[in-house]
């Protein structure tokens, strides 16, 4: 008594040689059925495009107005944690609270309003290095009148200078050896 049609039938327990060769012995599916496998190539493409977009956009998200900060040699670095109210003064002396232009005489009211909405925010003052001292001083007085005692002043760190006179040192050594 046989349990299937022919010696290699499905009920005989034997798997046809062609099925073993294709590595499909454990997967029994009808011919023509679609494989349910995940193709990760489109996913990787999308992730890489998003990464590139974020890398390009992130520097543009800097809060406040773009200013050329003064350069200092002793510089305490603080990461922007998005918890500070940014007051900016550009080269022409215009004052901004975050990105909104404000007159200097309205700066106290604007800072007080922002501090009422966000009482935990500190003040970060970014002033262009070309402005007159009087403008920065007036802005600091207005911030102080708003009840803010601690103001962080933004600066850029001075880059260490590399000595470009390496060739001159070699020439001096050569002169010393000649004498």
Secondary structure, DSSP 8 states (H G I E B T S, - for coil): --SSSSTTSGGGT---HHHHHTT-TT----TT--------HHHHHHHHHHHHHHHHHHGGG--S----B-EESS-------S-EEEEEE-TT--EEETTEEE-GGGHHHHHHHHHHH-TT-EEEEEEBTTS-HHHHHHHHHHHHHTT---EEE--EE--------HHHHHHHHHHHHH-
